[in-house]
Amino acid sequence: MSDQYEAVFARYDTDGDGRLAVDEVTAAIAGMFPAAEVDDLSGIVKALFAEYDTDHDGLLSVTEFVPLADNLPELAG
């Protein structure tokens, strides 16, 4: 795994527990859009967790985050 992914993951892992919770992913996605553009990110975040939370624990590990970052390079912005 590249250091770039780990650095991006660490930036979004605001509580430092090594996993991304729904609120942390929501904040990351919100940073990709102007505030006025998206009123409710819950549907987007729910869809992302459905696809990328492969162990279904409600959190994204670094391993689960990598494919998400590959598909959404804007996250690294």
Buried (B, 14 or more C-beta within 10 A) or exposed (E): EEEEBBEBBEEBBEEEEEBBBBEBBBBBBBEBEEEEEEEEBEEBBEEBBEEBBEEEEEBBBBEBBBEBBEEBEEBEE
